[in-house]
Amino acid sequence: MSLRRRKRFGSLSGTAPTKRALRPPGEARQGLRKGRHGADCYQTALRRARARGEIVGCTPMHPKPAVVRAWKVTSGTVEDPAPRESQRAIRAVSLTALWALNGGIHIKKFQPPRPKPVPRNNSSSIISAFDMGISDEEWERLQKAIDWPFPDQEITYLNQSTSPVHSTFSIVGLKESYQVGEKISVIITARDHNKDLKRYGGDFFKAKLFNAELKASVYGEVVDHRNGTYSVELLLPWEGQAQVFVRLEHSSEVVQFLKKYMESSFPRTHFNGYFEGPGPNKTRIREVVECYLKWGADGNWRKGDCCCEHKDIKTGTVWQCERPKKLSCDKLVRHAGGRMESPLNLFEQQLFTKQLTNVAISGDKKIINVFPSTAPIGTMEKCRSGMSTPVPAGFYLKDVWNSFVCKTRQFSPAQKANCLKNKIVYLMGDSTTRQWFEYLERNVPGIKRMNLHTHPKGGPLMAVELKNNIVVHWSMHGVPLRLGVVMPIIDLHYISNDIDEIAGGAHAVVVFTYCAHLVFHSITFYIYEVAKIRQSVVALLSRAPETTVIIKSGNTAGLKNIYQSDWYMLRLNTVMQEMFRDIDGVILLDVWQMTSCHYLPENIHPGPVVIANEIDMLLSYICPA
């Protein structure tokens, strides 16, 4: 036990414990005296606790000594051996609350309670590169790609975290006018709730340039200098006026929690498995149990002989369900999302409040005047595979996305039908590719949905247009999958398995996304699944190199909490891009910037204007200009 940790647990109130402080309050002492072991019981317990290396301290911030707690640290996890009665007594103790008015935000200042124990099993730390199906060199490269700075200390007060009220941005060397194609530099300075400069990085800021009247905007990448300051370079791509907008989505302290719980096996979401089979006298037995992913050598989220295991033969992914009381394990027939469970303790919840999440910060609101330029802006290069995504990847003007990746165009309904003539389009993944299916269904003349007797939100779905011989499929990926509807589990296919069943060819367009539902699970499991998909894509392009393969990135989401955060999505996007970076014949369609800078409120299901621009990008790759 380090001195730092010993000191922190030994005296949570900030002062060294004294003999008096280590004594229980009057009622507790009286109870010990009346106990059959006598008054020496308490002091003997203290001596034995110290001899075992346990740490004895007091309940923090209470005017009188409270019930003594012995904390034992085993394998890095804090365990609380106190009986339930003692825990209730401690929870009943009123914490001293100091309220401070901070720029219109009331902040409750208190010492954090003991964190909820995070299960140690199924942790990323015990997963090797071999387990993920990649090389040690690739794992090292991926770790560098997703590296994110974190606080250099464990904060114990909310006011030590980054404040959106006191953090600011400024434009460096602002001029009276600019020309289209020039750039401006923006400096972001992070401060805590005491108005003190932050000494470390890790805050999750987002920045953009916009003009509301022109419906124009462009994304800016925030560079973390790891000392409390950040910089952004913003391109000036349109003629007219522009303003800078910066927001703090998560403080570095919150990002630290996001990473911790993403890499733990704590089940932030649960799933329901529906078992059904024959009963006596021609009846049907139905049972609903909880299910979850099994990942890692000790990946059971329930211990003992608790569960049925359903292993996909090709991918090796194991899905666990609690054992039904009456039915056998092979009677699992349907799947749905279940309850949510938060791992956050009271202190962490304070940091996740809406007043501190996804909040615009103050700064230079001056109007930037941009005049025409004789130098061309944009690109005339034909859309094809193997193209990198620059920052910015494009910009909106009058609600039309102008790509800097390749030459895109807007497709009329007739042009959409002509582009997809004699094509079979396979859309796979989640509800964001279903939005693409529904858009094509509405905007390609003559296309009709076939009645496959499936749920319209869960699929699989199919639409055809006979005149131009167009077929469009959509299907959900396999579990883990958080659905709001109950679906036959046989209709949920792993993307890699579906790709293995496609012959491919010049007529085939394979589009998949694999992001939104994976934010609940370890990054190592995500890498494992993406490695399987990559293997199938490489095999497809080997047997049919004329096949068009497009990966749609994840987009920004509306919720910014422990369950669904853009920081999770950004991390998964980075892994997907890195793992497919060197695969010839694959197109990476980055919609992250398209959803991050648009004026519509961020939503896991982007608005119609954004979807229309995404489809124009898609068709520009299928039918390049």
Secondary structure, DSSP 8 states (H G I E B T S, - for coil): --HHHHHHHH-TTSS---TTTTS--HHHHHHHHHSTT-THHHHHHHHHHHHTT-EEE--SS-SS----EEEEEETTEEE----HHHHHHHHHS----EEEEETTEEEEE-----------TT-GGG--HHHHTS-HHHHHHHHHHT-----SS---SGGGSB-TTT-EEEEET--S-EETT-EEEEEEE-BBTTS-B-SS---EEEEEEEETTTTEEEEE-EEE-SSSEEEEEEE--SSEEEEEEEEEEE-HHHHHHHHHHHSS---SEEEEEEEEEE-GGG-EEEEEEEEEEE-STT--SS-SS-EEEEE-TTT--EEEEE--SSS-GGGEEEEEEEEE-----HHHHHHT-GGGSSEE-EE----EEEE--SS--S------TT----SS-EEEETTEEEESSS------HHHHHHHTTT-EEEEEESHHHHHHHHHHHHHSTT-EE---SSBTTTB-EEEEETTTTEEEEEEEB-SS---SS-EEGGG-B-HHHHHHT----TTEEEEE---GGGTTS-HHHHHHHHHHHHHHHHHHHHH-TT-EEEEE-----S--SSSS-HHHHHHHHHHHHHHTTT-TTEEEE--HHHHHSSSS---SS--HHHHHHHHHHHHHHHS--
